[in-house]
Amino acid sequence: MEKKEFKSESKRLLDLMINSIYTHKEIFLRELISNASDAIDKMYYKALTDESITFNREDYFIRIALDKQNRTITITDSGIGMSKEDLEQNLGTIAKSGSLDFKSTHEIEEDASIIGQFGVGFYSSFMVADTVTVNSKQYGSEEAYKWQSSGAEGYTIDVGDKDSAGTQIILNLKENTEDENYDDFLDEFRIRELVKKYSDYIRYPIKMMVSKSRPKPKKDENDENEKTEYEQYQEDETLNAMVPIWRKNKSELKDEDYNNFYKEKFYDYEDPIAVIHTSSDGLTSFKALLYIPAHAPINYYTKEYEKGLQLYSDGVLIMNKCGDLLPDCFGFVKGLVDSADLSLNISREVLQHDKQLKIIANHLQKKIKGELLDMLSSDREKYEKFYNSFSRPIKFGIYNEYGRDKDLLKDLLMFTTSKEKKLATLSEYVSHMQENQKYIYYASGESIEKVEKLPQVELVADKGYEILYFTEDVDEFAIQILHEFEGKEFKSVSASDLGIDSDEKKDEEKKETENKDLFQFMKDTLGDKVKDVKASSRLKSHPVCLTSEGMLSIEMEKVLNSMPNDSKVKAERILEINVNHPIFEKLTDLMKTDKDKLKKCTDVLYTSALLIEGLSVEDPVELSNNICELIG
């Protein structure tokens, strides 16, 4: 028996591996199964160049055996096996990749699906085992060899007793502690669960003898009162599905197949609203199966929700939630990506943010948008159902990161409009615009009913211009970032300048000039509450309204000030007076006869304009007193 020590860097890495790198001890099984699958793959590739080898897939498998009495787990494969030199090189030096060397030696293409890193993943065994034994016999060799180690102290290599080609790994489990129950890995149900979770799509059967029960034959078949007795027996069972749905041709699959997989995999009670089954064979090869849910998860708008796609490398689950594959605006999408081209870090649990990942993410982003646009054009009812569930992340995606994704998302936007009280896209709005219309007009408020009653809407509606109704707090922020659509700028009906020229406007400007002292007096009365007081060119029947100048609207002010922080913002408010309303005559008279009363009227008009906008009244007692005095 030959006793050897690990190199010093390997000792440190092994200690780090056992104690730090892997966060879930259960992944040791995934790693060993992946290595076993690689060993069979190597046999397959060898058969491609060696005519003496007949590769019958039925002869190749991975077997798991549990021995509760001796507390061992054994993983056996019928792959290519390892020589003494292989054991020394691949297992004696941590992070030595036998798979990569095999690919290089046999000139296998880069996209060949040998995914293992025998050396790194293998040592995850020491998270659960205090002794690991490897019996291996290389294909075509007369001799078998046994590698054994109890951790960082070193390892031994001796002559083995394996009869056939392949590798057998025996794990002697650690003793249970207060924090860890290693016996858990001797439970058949637990092993089956882990295989389904991580290795369900390994292409070779993963077999295990499982315990089952069956009724014993009755002594007297005619005796109905005789109790049925059961006997235990062992049965060989294949634990994995082997062929994942996303690797099948679309022609083989029905809607029912996609929907059933979705509901089982992602625990939804409702069929998805759309399915995207795509693949790419370019610089980065991958297959993806994406689902657009019919409704938002209960926790979707909470901090607990975590976006991301399941990530597989050649059928082996690497990451349950890879958030980098989806932008936040498409965080509602469920699904998975399978690629053998991705670079993996030492533990396979953290994906390196490499070029391949970005290529996949960009491809999926375009596919999702394309699917939604197709849905919009071919099935409007279905798209509106989707939009009612997920409009918020679409809108926030336009606003987020200074509009980084605005061009991606702008065609997906919809708003209820004044024309038919139905949802319309921005493109549809532009197609409805009148010949002399300069802007895309919108009005913001808590609900459509309240928006329609806003005094600021009157002039735009009177001109027959369609108005977008913004009823979500993110709407106006998104539109400010978007700024324009198809060359048409957005304009709030509460903006100081609506860009509408009319004879009425000239008349109001004339009256404002004639009554400049009145407007200045009212402005002085209100002080810093308003930037200006002026005659309105937009009001028809209402006496007064508030408008704003600058980027910050009154509705945006409300949203920002509702957030839990100490800083408060204020829009540049302008109080507009309808000079054609009877109230204006009253104001002009008071300017001449009773300026104290005019101050009270000014405060009442300003406060009523605040109430119309849904803003809080600064001093309700003062308002009540002023109203009573004016009435009296």
C-alpha positions as CSV (number, residue, x, y, z in Angstrom):
1,M,0.0,0.0,0.0
2,E,1.4,3.4,-1.0
3,K,0.7,6.3,1.4
4,K,0.9,9.8,-0.1
5,E,0.2,13.3,1.1
6,F,-1.8,16.1,-0.6
7,K,0.2,19.1,-1.7
8,S,0.0,22.0,0.8
9,E,-2.3,24.1,-1.4
10,S,-4.6,21.1,-1.8
11,K,-4.8,20.7,2.0
12,R,-5.9,24.3,2.4
13,L,-8.4,24.0,-0.4
14,L,-9.8,20.8,1.0
15,D,-10.3,22.4,4.3
16,L,-12.0,25.3,2.6
17,M,-14.1,23.0,0.6
18,I,-15.4,21.1,3.6
19,N,-16.1,24.0,5.8
20,S,-16.9,27.0,3.6
21,I,-17.5,26.7,-0.1
22,Y,-20.6,24.5,-0.3
23,T,-23.5,25.9,1.6
24,H,-25.6,22.7,1.3
25,K,-24.0,19.4,2.1
26,E,-26.6,17.6,0.0
27,I,-25.0,18.6,-3.2
28,F,-22.3,15.9,-2.7
29,L,-24.6,13.5,-4.4
30,R,-25.1,15.8,-7.4
31,E,-21.4,16.0,-7.8
32,L,-20.7,12.3,-7.7
33,I,-23.5,11.5,-10.0
34,S,-22.3,14.1,-12.5
35,N,-18.8,12.6,-12.4
36,A,-20.3,9.2,-12.9
37,S,-22.2,10.5,-15.9
38,D,-19.0,12.0,-17.3
39,A,-17.2,8.7,-17.0
40,I,-19.9,7.0,-19.1
41,D,-19.7,9.9,-21.6
42,K,-16.0,9.3,-22.0
43,M,-16.8,5.7,-22.8
44,Y,-19.2,6.8,-25.5
45,Y,-16.7,9.2,-27.0
46,K,-14.0,6.5,-27.0
47,A,-16.4,4.2,-28.8
48,L,-16.7,6.8,-31.6
49,T,-13.0,6.3,-32.5
50,D,-12.5,2.7,-31.4
51,E,-14.4,0.2,-33.6
52,S,-13.7,-2.6,-31.2
53,I,-16.1,-1.0,-28.7
54,T,-19.8,-1.4,-29.0
55,F,-21.7,1.2,-27.1
56,N,-25.1,-0.1,-26.1
57,R,-26.8,2.6,-24.0
58,E,-28.7,-0.1,-22.1
59,D,-25.5,-1.4,-20.6
60,Y,-24.5,1.9,-19.0
61,F,-26.0,3.1,-15.8
62,I,-25.3,4.7,-12.4
63,R,-26.2,2.8,-9.2
64,I,-26.7,4.1,-5.7
65,A,-26.6,1.6,-2.8
66,L,-27.4,2.4,0.8
67,D,-26.2,0.3,3.8
68,K,-27.8,1.6,7.0
69,Q,-26.1,-0.9,9.2
70,N,-22.6,0.0,8.1
71,R,-23.6,3.6,7.4
72,T,-22.2,3.7,3.8
73,I,-23.4,5.2,0.5
74,T,-22.0,3.6,-2.6
75,I,-22.2,5.2,-6.1
76,T,-21.1,2.9,-8.9
77,D,-20.9,3.6,-12.7
78,S,-20.2,1.5,-15.7
79,G,-18.0,4.2,-17.3
80,I,-14.5,4.3,-18.6
81,G,-12.8,3.8,-15.2
82,M,-9.5,5.2,-14.0
83,S,-5.9,3.8,-14.0
84,K,-3.5,4.2,-11.1
85,E,-2.1,7.3,-12.8
86,D,-5.6,8.8,-13.3
87,L,-6.3,8.3,-9.6
88,E,-3.1,10.0,-8.7
89,Q,-3.6,12.9,-11.0
90,N,-7.3,13.4,-10.8
91,L,-7.9,12.7,-7.1
92,G,-4.4,13.4,-5.7
93,T,-4.5,17.0,-6.8
94,I,-7.5,19.0,-6.0
95,A,-8.9,21.0,-8.9
96,K,-7.2,18.8,-11.5
97,S,-9.9,18.2,-14.1
98,G,-9.7,14.8,-15.7
99,S,-12.7,15.7,-17.9
100,L,-10.9,18.7,-19.4
101,D,-7.8,16.6,-20.0
102,F,-9.9,13.9,-21.7
103,K,-11.4,16.5,-24.0
104,S,-8.0,17.8,-25.0
105,T,-6.5,14.3,-25.5
106,H,-9.4,13.1,-27.6
107,E,-9.9,16.3,-29.5
108,I,-13.5,16.5,-28.5
109,E,-15.3,19.7,-29.6
110,E,-15.8,22.4,-27.0
111,D,-19.6,21.9,-26.8
112,A,-19.3,18.2,-26.0
113,S,-21.3,17.5,-22.9
114,I,-18.6,16.4,-20.4
115,I,-19.4,18.6,-17.4
116,G,-17.5,17.1,-14.5
117,Q,-14.5,18.5,-12.8
118,F,-13.3,15.4,-11.1
119,G,-11.2,16.7,-8.3
120,V,-13.3,19.6,-7.1
121,G,-16.8,18.2,-7.0
122,F,-15.5,14.8,-5.9
123,Y,-14.1,16.3,-2.7
124,S,-17.5,17.5,-1.6
125,S,-17.8,13.9,-0.4
126,F,-15.8,14.9,2.6
127,M,-18.6,17.2,3.8
128,V,-20.6,14.0,4.7
129,A,-18.0,11.3,4.9
130,D,-15.0,10.8,7.1
131,T,-13.5,8.2,4.8
132,V,-13.9,7.9,1.0
133,T,-12.9,4.9,-1.0
134,V,-12.6,4.8,-4.7
135,N,-12.4,1.4,-6.5
136,S,-11.8,1.8,-10.2
137,K,-10.8,-0.3,-13.2
138,Q,-10.0,1.4,-16.5
139,Y,-11.5,0.0,-19.7
140,G,-9.1,-2.3,-21.3
141,S,-6.9,-2.7,-18.2
142,E,-6.2,-5.9,-16.4
143,E,-5.6,-4.3,-13.1
144,A,-8.0,-2.4,-10.7
145,Y,-6.9,0.1,-8.1
146,K,-8.2,1.4,-4.9
147,W,-7.8,5.0,-3.7
148,Q,-8.7,5.9,-0.1
149,S,-8.6,9.0,2.1
150,S,-9.8,10.2,5.4
151,G,-9.3,13.9,4.6
152,A,-6.4,16.4,4.5
153,E,-3.9,13.9,6.1
154,G,-3.4,12.3,2.7
155,Y,-4.4,9.2,0.7
156,T,-3.4,5.7,-0.2
157,I,-3.4,3.9,-3.5
158,D,-3.4,0.1,-3.5
159,V,-4.4,-2.8,-5.8
160,G,-8.2,-3.0,-6.1
161,D,-10.6,-5.9,-6.5
162,K,-13.1,-4.5,-9.1
163,D,-13.8,-7.0,-11.9
164,S,-15.4,-4.8,-14.6
165,A,-14.6,-1.4,-16.0
166,G,-16.0,1.6,-14.1
167,T,-15.7,3.3,-10.8
168,Q,-17.2,2.6,-7.4
169,I,-17.1,5.3,-4.7
170,I,-17.9,4.3,-1.1
171,L,-18.6,7.0,1.5
172,N,-18.4,6.1,5.2
173,L,-20.7,8.7,6.7
174,K,-19.6,10.9,9.6
175,E,-21.2,10.4,13.0
176,N,-24.3,12.5,13.7
177,T,-23.9,15.7,15.7
178,E,-26.3,18.1,17.3
179,D,-26.3,20.2,14.2
180,E,-26.1,17.6,11.5
181,N,-28.0,14.3,11.0
182,Y,-25.9,12.4,8.5
183,D,-28.2,9.4,8.7
184,D,-30.6,11.5,6.7
185,F,-28.6,10.5,3.6
186,L,-29.3,6.8,4.3
187,D,-33.0,7.3,3.8
188,E,-34.3,6.0,0.4
189,F,-36.9,8.7,0.1
190,R,-34.3,11.4,0.8
191,I,-32.0,10.1,-1.9
192,R,-34.8,9.8,-4.4
193,E,-35.7,13.4,-3.6
194,L,-32.1,14.7,-4.1
195,V,-31.8,12.8,-7.4
196,K,-35.1,14.3,-8.7
197,K,-34.0,17.8,-7.5
198,Y,-30.5,17.9,-8.9
199,S,-29.9,15.0,-11.4
200,D,-33.3,14.2,-12.8
201,Y,-32.1,14.9,-16.4
202,I,-28.8,13.0,-16.3
203,R,-29.0,11.0,-19.6
204,Y,-28.2,7.6,-18.0
205,P,-30.4,5.7,-15.6
206,I,-29.7,6.3,-11.9
207,K,-30.8,3.0,-10.2
208,M,-31.3,2.1,-6.6
209,M,-32.8,-0.9,-4.8
210,V,-35.8,0.3,-2.9
211,S,-38.0,-1.2,-0.3
212,K,-41.6,-1.9,-1.2
213,S,-44.5,-3.8,0.2
214,R,-47.1,-6.1,-1.3
215,P,-50.0,-8.2,0.0
216,K,-49.2,-11.8,1.0
217,P,-51.3,-14.4,-0.7
218,K,-54.2,-15.4,1.6
219,K,-54.2,-18.9,3.1
220,D,-57.9,-19.1,2.3
221,E,-58.9,-17.0,-0.7
222,N,-62.6,-17.5,0.1
223,D,-62.3,-16.2,3.6
224,E,-63.4,-12.5,3.4
225,N,-62.7,-11.9,7.0
226,E,-59.1,-13.0,6.9
227,K,-56.8,-9.9,7.4
228,T,-54.5,-9.0,4.5
229,E,-50.9,-9.3,5.5
230,Y,-48.0,-7.5,3.8
231,E,-44.5,-8.5,3.0
232,Q,-41.4,-6.4,2.3
233,Y,-39.3,-6.9,-0.9
234,Q,-36.6,-5.1,-2.8
235,E,-37.0,-3.8,-6.3
236,D,-34.6,-2.1,-8.7
237,E,-35.9,1.4,-9.5
238,T,-34.8,4.1,-11.9
239,L,-34.9,7.3,-10.0
240,N,-34.4,9.9,-12.8
241,A,-36.5,10.9,-15.9
242,M,-33.4,11.2,-18.1
243,V,-35.0,13.1,-21.0
244,P,-36.1,16.6,-19.9
245,I,-39.1,18.2,-21.6
246,W,-37.0,21.1,-22.9
247,R,-34.8,18.7,-24.9
248,K,-37.7,17.2,-26.8
249,N,-38.8,18.5,-30.1
250,K,-41.8,20.9,-30.1
251,S,-43.6,18.5,-32.4
252,E,-43.5,15.8,-29.7
253,L,-45.2,18.0,-27.1
254,K,-48.7,19.2,-26.6
255,D,-50.0,22.2,-24.6
256,E,-51.0,19.8,-21.9
257,D,-47.4,18.6,-21.6
258,Y,-46.0,22.1,-21.2
259,N,-48.8,23.1,-18.7
260,N,-48.4,20.0,-16.5
261,F,-44.7,20.5,-16.3
262,Y,-45.1,24.1,-15.4
263,K,-47.6,23.5,-12.6
264,E,-45.6,20.6,-11.1
265,K,-42.3,22.4,-11.4
266,F,-43.3,25.9,-10.3
267,Y,-46.2,25.0,-8.0
268,D,-48.9,27.0,-9.8
269,Y,-52.6,26.1,-9.8
270,E,-53.3,27.9,-13.1
271,D,-51.9,27.2,-16.6
272,P,-49.4,29.8,-17.8
273,I,-50.6,32.4,-20.2
274,A,-47.7,31.8,-22.6
275,V,-44.9,29.3,-23.2
276,I,-41.5,30.0,-24.8
277,H,-39.5,27.0,-25.9
278,T,-36.4,28.2,-27.5
279,S,-32.8,27.2,-28.2
280,S,-29.6,28.6,-29.7
281,D,-26.7,26.9,-31.4
282,G,-24.4,29.9,-31.9
283,L,-21.3,30.9,-30.0
284,T,-23.2,29.8,-26.8
285,S,-25.5,26.8,-27.2
286,F,-28.4,26.5,-24.8
287,K,-32.0,25.4,-24.5
288,A,-34.6,27.3,-22.6
289,L,-38.2,26.8,-21.5
290,L,-39.9,29.9,-20.2
291,Y,-43.4,30.5,-18.9
292,I,-45.3,33.7,-18.5
293,P,-47.7,33.2,-15.6
294,A,-51.4,34.1,-15.8
295,H,-51.2,35.9,-12.4
296,A,-48.7,37.4,-10.1
297,P,-47.5,35.2,-7.1
298,I,-48.8,36.3,-3.8
299,N,-45.4,37.6,-2.7
300,Y,-44.5,39.1,-6.0
301,Y,-44.5,42.7,-4.8
302,T,-42.7,41.9,-1.5
303,K,-39.0,41.8,-0.6
304,E,-39.3,38.0,-0.2
305,Y,-39.8,37.5,-3.9
306,E,-36.7,36.3,-5.7
307,K,-36.6,36.5,-9.5
308,G,-34.6,34.1,-11.6
309,L,-34.5,31.0,-13.8
310,Q,-33.4,27.5,-12.9
311,L,-30.0,26.9,-14.4
312,Y,-28.8,23.5,-15.6
313,S,-25.5,22.4,-17.1
314,D,-26.2,19.5,-19.4
315,G,-29.2,18.4,-17.3
316,V,-27.5,19.0,-13.9
317,L,-29.1,21.7,-11.7
318,I,-26.5,24.3,-10.8
319,M,-28.6,27.2,-9.5
320,N,-32.3,27.3,-8.5
321,K,-32.6,31.0,-9.0
322,C,-30.3,32.6,-11.5
323,G,-31.4,36.2,-11.3
324,D,-28.8,37.5,-13.9
325,L,-30.7,35.8,-16.7
326,L,-33.7,38.1,-16.3
327,P,-34.0,41.9,-16.1
328,D,-36.2,43.1,-13.2
329,C,-38.9,44.1,-15.7
330,F,-39.4,40.4,-16.7
331,G,-38.8,39.1,-13.2
332,F,-42.3,37.4,-13.3
333,V,-41.1,34.9,-15.9
334,K,-40.6,31.4,-14.7
335,G,-38.6,28.7,-16.3
336,L,-35.1,27.2,-16.9
337,V,-32.0,27.3,-19.0
338,D,-29.8,24.4,-19.9
339,S,-26.3,24.9,-21.3
340,A,-23.1,23.0,-21.3
341,D,-21.1,26.1,-22.3
342,L,-21.4,28.1,-19.1
343,S,-18.3,28.6,-17.0
344,L,-18.8,27.4,-13.4
345,N,-16.9,28.3,-10.4
346,I,-15.2,25.9,-8.0
347,S,-18.5,24.8,-6.3
348,R,-20.9,24.9,-9.2
349,E,-23.2,26.9,-6.9
350,V,-22.2,30.3,-8.0
351,L,-22.1,31.2,-11.7
352,Q,-19.3,33.4,-13.1
353,H,-20.8,36.4,-14.7
354,D,-19.2,35.7,-18.0
355,K,-19.8,36.5,-21.7
356,Q,-21.9,33.3,-22.3
357,L,-24.3,34.3,-19.5
358,K,-24.9,37.7,-21.0
359,I,-25.4,36.3,-24.4
360,I,-28.1,34.0,-23.1
361,A,-29.8,36.8,-21.1
362,N,-29.9,39.0,-24.1
363,H,-31.4,36.3,-26.2
364,L,-34.1,35.5,-23.6
365,Q,-34.9,39.2,-23.2
366,K,-35.7,39.5,-26.9
367,K,-37.7,36.3,-26.9
368,I,-39.9,37.4,-24.0
369,K,-40.6,40.8,-25.6
370,G,-41.3,39.1,-29.0
371,E,-43.7,36.7,-27.3
372,L,-45.6,39.5,-25.6
373,L,-45.8,41.5,-28.8
374,D,-47.2,38.5,-30.7
375,M,-49.7,38.0,-27.9
376,L,-50.7,41.7,-28.2
377,S,-51.3,41.5,-31.9
378,S,-52.9,38.0,-32.0
379,D,-54.8,37.7,-28.8
380,R,-55.7,41.1,-27.3
381,E,-57.8,39.7,-24.5
382,K,-55.0,37.4,-23.3
383,Y,-52.5,40.3,-23.4
384,E,-54.7,42.6,-21.4
385,K,-55.0,39.8,-18.8
386,F,-51.3,39.6,-18.7
387,Y,-50.9,43.4,-18.5
388,N,-53.4,43.8,-15.7
389,S,-51.2,41.4,-13.7
390,F,-47.8,42.7,-14.6
391,S,-48.1,46.3,-15.9
392,R,-46.3,47.6,-12.8
393,P,-42.9,45.9,-13.4
394,I,-43.1,46.9,-17.1
395,K,-43.6,50.6,-16.2
396,F,-41.0,50.5,-13.4
397,G,-38.6,48.9,-15.9
398,I,-38.8,52.0,-18.0
399,Y,-38.2,54.3,-15.1
400,N,-35.5,52.1,-13.5
401,E,-31.7,52.6,-14.1
402,Y,-32.4,56.0,-15.8
403,G,-34.4,54.5,-18.6
404,R,-31.9,51.8,-19.6
405,D,-34.7,49.4,-20.8
406,K,-37.1,52.0,-22.1
407,D,-36.7,51.1,-25.7
408,L,-37.2,47.4,-24.8
409,L,-40.5,48.1,-23.0
410,K,-42.2,51.1,-24.5
411,D,-44.2,49.1,-27.1
412,L,-45.6,46.9,-24.3
413,L,-47.2,49.9,-22.4
414,M,-51.0,50.3,-22.3
415,F,-53.2,52.9,-20.6
416,T,-56.9,53.5,-20.4
417,T,-57.8,56.5,-22.5
418,S,-60.6,59.0,-22.7
419,K,-61.7,57.8,-26.1
420,E,-63.4,54.5,-25.3
421,K,-62.4,54.0,-21.7
422,K,-60.3,51.0,-22.8
423,L,-56.7,50.1,-22.7
424,A,-54.6,51.3,-25.7
425,T,-51.0,51.1,-26.6
426,L,-48.9,54.3,-27.2
427,S,-48.8,53.3,-30.9
428,E,-52.6,53.2,-31.0
429,Y,-52.8,56.5,-29.3
430,V,-50.5,58.2,-31.8
431,S,-52.6,56.7,-34.7
432,H,-55.7,58.4,-33.2
433,M,-54.1,61.8,-32.9
434,Q,-55.7,64.7,-34.7
435,E,-53.8,66.4,-37.5
436,N,-53.1,69.6,-35.5
437,Q,-52.3,67.8,-32.2
438,K,-48.8,68.6,-30.9
439,Y,-48.6,66.4,-27.8
440,I,-49.6,63.1,-26.3
441,Y,-51.8,64.3,-23.4
442,Y,-52.2,62.5,-20.1
443,A,-53.9,63.2,-16.8
444,S,-52.9,61.7,-13.4
445,G,-55.1,60.8,-10.4
446,E,-56.1,58.0,-8.0
447,S,-58.8,56.6,-10.3
448,I,-60.3,57.1,-13.7
449,E,-63.4,58.5,-12.2
450,K,-61.4,61.2,-10.3
451,V,-59.2,61.9,-13.3
452,E,-62.2,62.6,-15.5
453,K,-63.5,65.2,-13.0
454,L,-60.3,67.2,-12.9
455,P,-60.8,70.8,-14.0
456,Q,-57.5,70.7,-16.0
457,V,-59.0,68.1,-18.4
458,E,-61.7,70.5,-19.8
459,L,-59.7,72.3,-22.5
460,V,-58.0,69.2,-23.9
461,A,-61.2,67.2,-23.9
462,D,-63.1,70.2,-25.5
463,K,-60.6,70.1,-28.3
464,G,-61.4,66.4,-28.9
465,Y,-57.9,65.3,-28.0
466,E,-57.6,61.8,-26.5
467,I,-56.2,61.7,-23.0
468,L,-54.2,58.9,-21.3
469,Y,-55.3,58.2,-17.8
470,F,-52.5,57.6,-15.3
471,T,-53.8,55.9,-12.1
472,E,-50.7,54.1,-10.8
473,D,-48.0,56.0,-8.9
474,V,-45.2,54.8,-11.3
475,D,-47.0,56.0,-14.5
476,E,-45.9,59.6,-14.6
477,F,-42.3,58.7,-13.6
478,A,-42.0,56.3,-16.4
479,I,-43.4,58.7,-18.9
480,Q,-41.0,61.4,-17.8
481,I,-38.2,59.1,-18.6
482,L,-39.7,58.1,-21.9
483,H,-40.2,61.7,-22.8
484,E,-41.6,61.1,-26.2
485,F,-43.0,58.3,-28.4
486,E,-42.7,58.2,-32.2
487,G,-41.6,61.9,-32.2
488,K,-44.5,63.1,-30.1
489,E,-43.8,64.5,-26.6
490,F,-45.9,63.7,-23.6
491,K,-47.7,66.6,-22.0
492,S,-49.7,66.6,-18.7
493,V,-53.1,68.3,-18.8
494,S,-51.8,70.1,-15.6
495,A,-48.8,71.5,-17.3
496,S,-48.5,75.3,-17.3
497,D,-48.4,75.4,-21.1
498,L,-50.6,72.9,-23.0
499,G,-49.4,74.1,-26.4
500,I,-53.0,74.9,-27.5
501,D,-53.5,78.2,-29.3
502,S,-57.0,79.7,-29.3
503,D,-58.9,82.9,-29.3
504,E,-60.0,82.2,-25.8
505,K,-56.3,82.1,-24.7
506,K,-55.7,85.6,-26.1
507,D,-58.8,86.9,-24.3
508,E,-57.5,85.4,-21.0
509,E,-54.1,86.9,-21.5
510,K,-55.7,90.3,-22.1
511,K,-57.7,90.0,-18.8
512,E,-54.6,88.9,-16.9
513,T,-52.8,92.0,-18.1
514,E,-55.7,94.2,-17.2
515,N,-55.9,92.6,-13.7
516,K,-52.3,92.1,-13.0
517,D,-52.6,93.9,-9.6
518,L,-55.3,91.5,-8.5
519,F,-53.2,88.4,-9.5
520,Q,-50.1,89.9,-7.8
521,F,-52.1,90.6,-4.6
522,M,-53.4,87.0,-4.6
523,K,-49.8,85.7,-5.1
524,D,-48.5,87.8,-2.3
525,T,-51.3,86.5,-0.1
526,L,-50.4,82.9,-0.7
527,G,-46.7,83.5,-0.3
528,D,-44.4,80.5,-1.0
529,K,-47.4,78.2,-1.3
530,V,-47.5,79.0,-5.1
531,K,-45.1,80.2,-7.7
532,D,-47.7,82.3,-9.4
533,V,-51.4,83.1,-9.8
534,K,-52.7,83.7,-13.2
535,A,-55.7,83.7,-15.5
536,S,-56.5,80.2,-16.9
537,S,-56.8,79.4,-20.5
538,R,-57.9,75.8,-19.8
539,L,-60.9,76.2,-17.5
540,K,-64.4,76.2,-18.9
541,S,-66.9,75.6,-16.0
542,H,-64.6,75.2,-13.0
543,P,-63.5,78.3,-11.1
544,V,-60.0,77.3,-10.1
545,C,-57.3,74.7,-10.5
546,L,-53.7,74.0,-9.7
547,T,-51.1,73.4,-12.4
548,S,-47.3,73.0,-12.2
549,E,-44.1,74.0,-14.0
550,G,-40.9,71.9,-14.3
551,M,-40.3,68.2,-14.3
552,L,-42.1,67.6,-10.9
553,S,-45.8,67.4,-11.2
554,I,-48.3,67.7,-8.3
555,E,-49.1,64.0,-8.6
556,M,-45.4,63.1,-8.5
557,E,-45.1,65.3,-5.4
558,K,-47.8,63.3,-3.7
559,V,-46.1,60.0,-4.6
560,L,-42.6,61.1,-3.4
561,N,-43.9,62.6,-0.2
562,S,-45.8,59.4,0.7
563,M,-42.6,57.5,0.9
564,P,-41.1,56.8,4.4
565,N,-38.3,59.3,4.4
566,D,-37.7,62.7,6.0
567,S,-37.1,64.7,2.9
568,K,-40.1,66.4,1.3
569,V,-40.5,67.8,-2.2
570,K,-42.8,70.4,-3.6
571,A,-43.9,71.0,-7.2
572,E,-43.9,74.6,-8.5
573,R,-47.6,75.2,-8.1
574,I,-49.5,77.7,-10.1
575,L,-53.0,78.8,-9.1
576,E,-55.1,79.3,-12.2
577,I,-58.4,81.4,-12.0
578,N,-61.2,81.1,-14.5
579,V,-61.7,84.7,-15.6
580,N,-65.0,83.8,-17.3
581,H,-66.5,82.4,-14.1
582,P,-68.7,84.5,-11.8
583,I,-66.2,84.1,-9.0
584,F,-63.7,86.3,-10.9
585,E,-66.2,89.2,-10.8
586,K,-66.4,88.8,-7.1
587,L,-62.6,88.9,-6.8
588,T,-62.3,92.0,-8.9
589,D,-64.9,93.8,-6.7
590,L,-63.2,92.8,-3.5
591,M,-59.9,94.1,-4.9
592,K,-61.5,97.5,-4.9
593,T,-63.7,97.3,-1.8
594,D,-62.4,94.8,0.8
595,K,-58.9,93.4,0.5
596,D,-59.1,91.5,3.9
597,K,-62.1,89.6,2.5
598,L,-60.1,89.0,-0.7
599,K,-57.4,87.4,1.3
600,K,-59.9,85.0,2.8
601,C,-61.4,84.2,-0.7
602,T,-57.9,83.6,-2.0
603,D,-57.1,81.1,0.8
604,V,-60.5,79.3,0.2
605,L,-59.9,79.1,-3.6
606,Y,-56.3,77.8,-3.1
607,T,-57.5,75.2,-0.5
608,S,-60.3,74.0,-2.7
609,A,-57.8,73.5,-5.5
610,L,-55.7,71.4,-3.1
611,L,-58.7,69.3,-2.3
612,I,-59.4,68.7,-6.0
613,E,-55.8,67.4,-6.4
614,G,-56.2,65.1,-3.4
615,L,-53.7,67.1,-1.3
616,S,-54.1,67.6,2.4
617,V,-55.4,70.9,3.8
618,E,-52.8,72.6,5.8
619,D,-55.2,74.2,8.3
620,P,-58.8,72.9,8.1
621,V,-60.0,75.0,11.0
622,E,-58.9,78.2,9.2
623,L,-60.7,77.0,6.1
624,S,-63.9,76.4,8.0
625,N,-63.7,79.8,9.6
626,N,-63.0,81.6,6.3
627,I,-65.9,79.8,4.6
628,C,-68.3,80.8,7.5
629,E,-67.2,84.4,7.3
630,L,-67.6,84.6,3.6
631,I,-71.0,83.1,3.7
632,G,-72.1,85.4,6.6
